[in-house]
Amino acid sequence: HFALVGLSRKALTDEEFRAKIIESISSETDDKAQAEEFASHFYWKSHDVTNTDHYKELGKIADELDQKYETDGNRIFYVSMAPRFFGIVAKNLKKQGVLSTNGGFNRLVIEKPFGRDYASAKELNDELTSAF
């Protein structure tokens, strides 16, 4: 039971995103139906990390997918962007109601350097722990 929502400034349709998924796993399976079934769990949403309305839309999508795929509210947020946005993203995920509140877990995975030095890493950690 899983669903994945890709977010980026880039505009893609779900179908375009799924085609990329199928292409990326083509060397792993010859079963087209199996690849399409796997890719059917992937969704795409154009997203501006500073636009709070986009988080509200993401929350609605996450709730719908939670019901569809019975994920029990378990949510993992994988963030790969400029470190200056990590705190903004974490705060908006919480403030705009994207985090699961029905007993599931919420996790934030950050890719990239975690701060420039000890002081900036501590500041970032404080921002993130206020939301997670």
Residue pairs with C-beta under 8 A, 6 or more apart in sequence:
1 69
1 70
1 71
1 72
2 41
2 69
2 71
3 41
3 42
3 43
3 65
3 68
3 69
3 71
4 41
4 42
4 43
5 42
5 43
5 44
5 45
5 58
5 61
5 62
5 65
6 12
6 17
6 42
6 43
6 44
6 45
7 44
7 45
7 46
7 47
7 58
8 44
8 46
8 47
9 46
9 47
9 48
10 46
11 46
12 44
12 46
13 44
14 42
14 43
14 44
16 44
17 42
17 43
17 44
18 36
18 39
18 40
18 42
19 39
21 38
21 39
21 42
22 35
22 36
22 39
25 35
25 38
25 39
26 35
29 35
41 69
43 61
43 65
45 54
45 57
45 58
45 61
47 54
47 58
48 54
49 81
49 85
49 88
49 89
49 92
50 88
52 92
52 95
52 96
55 92
55 93
55 95
55 96
55 97
55 98
56 96
56 97
58 96
58 98
59 96
59 97
59 98
62 75
62 98
62 100
65 71
66 72
66 73
66 100
66 102
66 104
71 104
72 102
72 103
72 104
73 100
73 101
73 102
73 103
73 104
73 105
74 100
74 104
74 105
75 98
75 99
75 100
75 104
75 105
75 106
75 107
76 107
76 108
76 109
77 89
77 93
77 106
77 107
77 108
77 109
78 109
78 111
79 85
79 86
79 89
79 108
79 109
79 110
79 111
80 111
80 112
81 89
81 112
82 112
83 112
83 113
83 114
83 115
83 116
83 124
86 110
86 124
86 127
86 128
87 124
87 127
87 128
90 108
90 127
90 128
90 130
90 131
90 132
91 127
91 130
91 131
92 98
93 99
93 106
93 108
93 131
94 130
94 131
94 132
95 131
99 106
99 131
99 132
100 106
106 132
107 132
108 128
108 131
108 132
110 128
114 121
114 124
114 125
115 121
115 122
115 123
115 124
